[in-house]
Amino acid sequence: MIGIEVLVTQLSGLQRQDLERWIRNEWVRPDGRDGNYAFGEIDVARVRLIQELRDEMQVNEDALPVVLSLLDQLYDQRRRMRELGAALLRTAPEDLRRTLARHLAGNSS
């Protein structure tokens, strides 16, 4: 975990006021409050993502909540699919797993 000052100095182009606004908007959710924040790896990755969307992809801040929401939904669905795959590996009979694999590969015969 790192503090806000360390994060701001580590990430090129990151301004403290931008980061504080992102926290107020709940785009980034570090531990702590009132300026005493502790950022974990996931928070740092989220800040980098927002910077990339804003600076490199030219997504304006009005559109950021929509883009972030869509990305969150995508990542959640990917996680759920991994969990489903793991559950099938643990519980489904071998013949069912082979049949599913064939169908997913596009070979339904």
JOKA-V112497 format. One record per residue. RES is the residue in one letter. PSI is psi in whole degrees, 0 to 359 (none if undefined). OMEGA is omega as a letter, one per 20 degrees, with the letter a starting at -180 (none if undefined). NEAR is the number of other ideal C-beta (glycine too) atoms within 8 Angstrom. Layout:
BEGIN
res:RES psi:PSI omega:OMEGA near:NEAR
res:RES psi:PSI omega:OMEGA near:NEAR
END
This chain:
BEGIN
res:M psi:141 omega:r near:6
res:I psi:159 omega:r near:8
res:G psi:173 omega:a near:10
res:I psi:321 omega:a near:12
res:E psi:318 omega:r near:7
res:V psi:316 omega:a near:8
res:L psi:315 omega:a near:14
res:V psi:322 omega:r near:11
res:T psi:333 omega:a near:6
res:Q psi:327 omega:a near:7
res:L psi:114 omega:a near:11
res:S psi:133 omega:r near:3
res:G psi:359 omega:r near:6
res:L psi:125 omega:r near:11
res:Q psi:138 omega:a near:7
res:R psi:318 omega:a near:9
res:Q psi:326 omega:r near:6
res:D psi:312 omega:a near:8
res:L psi:317 omega:r near:14
res:E psi:324 omega:r near:10
res:R psi:320 omega:r near:8
res:W psi:324 omega:r near:11
res:I psi:314 omega:r near:12
res:R psi:322 omega:r near:6
res:N psi:355 omega:a near:7
res:E psi:30 omega:r near:6
res:W psi:334 omega:r near:10
res:V psi:135 omega:a near:12
res:R psi:73 omega:r near:5
res:P psi:165 omega:r near:11
res:D psi:153 omega:r near:7
res:G psi:185 omega:r near:7
res:R psi:173 omega:r near:5
res:D psi:43 omega:r near:4
res:G psi:347 omega:r near:6
res:N psi:74 omega:a near:7
res:Y psi:150 omega:r near:11
res:A psi:118 omega:a near:10
res:F psi:124 omega:r near:14
res:G psi:180 omega:a near:9
res:E psi:319 omega:a near:5
res:I psi:324 omega:r near:6
res:D psi:317 omega:r near:11
res:V psi:318 omega:r near:13
res:A psi:321 omega:r near:8
res:R psi:318 omega:r near:10
res:V psi:316 omega:r near:15
res:R psi:318 omega:r near:9
res:L psi:313 omega:r near:10
res:I psi:317 omega:r near:13
res:Q psi:316 omega:a near:12
res:E psi:315 omega:r near:9
res:L psi:315 omega:a near:12
res:R psi:310 omega:a near:12
res:D psi:318 omega:a near:8
res:E psi:325 omega:a near:7
res:M psi:358 omega:r near:7
res:Q psi:34 omega:r near:6
res:V psi:122 omega:a near:8
res:N psi:162 omega:a near:7
res:E psi:338 omega:r near:5
res:D psi:328 omega:a near:4
res:A psi:343 omega:a near:8
res:L psi:317 omega:r near:13
res:P psi:322 omega:r near:8
res:V psi:313 omega:a near:7
res:V psi:315 omega:r near:10
res:L psi:320 omega:r near:12
res:S psi:316 omega:r near:8
res:L psi:318 omega:r near:8
res:L psi:320 omega:r near:9
res:D psi:318 omega:r near:8
res:Q psi:318 omega:r near:8
res:L psi:311 omega:r near:8
res:Y psi:323 omega:r near:8
res:D psi:318 omega:r near:8
res:Q psi:321 omega:r near:8
res:R psi:317 omega:r near:8
res:R psi:316 omega:a near:8
res:R psi:323 omega:r near:8
res:M psi:321 omega:r near:8
res:R psi:318 omega:r near:8
res:E psi:319 omega:r near:8
res:L psi:315 omega:r near:8
res:G psi:317 omega:r near:8
res:A psi:320 omega:r near:8
res:A psi:320 omega:r near:8
res:L psi:319 omega:r near:11
res:L psi:324 omega:a near:8
res:R psi:327 omega:a near:6
res:T psi:333 omega:a near:5
res:A psi:143 omega:r near:9
res:P psi:154 omega:a near:5
res:E psi:317 omega:a near:6
res:D psi:323 omega:r near:6
res:L psi:318 omega:r near:9
res:R psi:319 omega:r near:11
res:R psi:317 omega:r near:8
res:T psi:315 omega:r near:8
res:L psi:316 omega:a near:10
res:A psi:318 omega:r near:8
res:R psi:315 omega:a near:10
res:H psi:319 omega:r near:9
res:L psi:330 omega:r near:6
res:A psi:353 omega:r near:6
res:G psi:8 omega:r near:5
res:N psi:93 omega:a near:6
res:S psi:4 omega:a near:5
res:S psi:none omega:none near:3
END
